[in-house]
Structure formats: C-alpha cells, structure tokens
Amino acid sequence: LVKKVAANISIPFTVGGGINELKDVDRLLSAGADKVSINSAALRNPSLIEEIAKNFGSQVCVVAIDANYENGDWICYLNGGRIP
C-alpha cells in the first residue's frame, strides 16, 4: 500500500501503525514513506525514538500521543486509544 501511495502522490506523507522496531521503519521508508509516526512503541520503548533519529535522521520520526483528560489528569493511551 505504501508503494502505491508513494507512486500516486507528489507530497510528503507519514505512515503509522505497527511500527515497533528499526526494521519496520526501514521497510516503510524503502517503500516510499517520508516519515513514520509512532505511538504505542514510543511509550513502551522510548529509546526507539532516539534509535530512529540516529539511524534515519530526526526528521523521520513523529511521535503521536493518544491522550484523554480524565479526573483532572492527562492519561496516555496505547493501541489506538484502547488501553490506558
């Protein structure tokens, strides 16, 4: 899918979902993505952010946080907002 999108648009695009390790990032960038967006992996393994920046450049990694304001506090969620 990423290859098809890259072949049909002329703007930078970001891909997210299921990115847990460097090989996932490499696969997506090789397919034509300009950036990757990580969410759950950033919370579970914060060092992945630095690893991506070190191996591919800091411009490649976007961190997206699913959060909700509950009882006076911000709560981060994992897995597409399903797990607090």
HELIX and SHEET records of a PDB file:
HELIX    1   1 VAL A    2  ASN A    8  1                                   7    
HELIX    2   2 LEU A   22  ALA A   31  1                                  10    
HELIX    3   3 SER A   40  ARG A   44  1                                   5    
HELIX    4   4 SER A   47  PHE A   56  1                                  10    
HELIX    5   5 SER A   58  VAL A   60  5                                   3    
SHEET    1   A 3 THR A  14  GLY A  16  0                                        
SHEET    2   A 3 LYS A  35  ILE A  38  1                                        
SHEET    3   A 3 CYS A  61  VAL A  63  1                                        
SHEET    1   B 2 ASP A  66  GLU A  70  0                                        
SHEET    2   B 2 ASP A  73  TYR A  77 -1                                        
END                                                                             
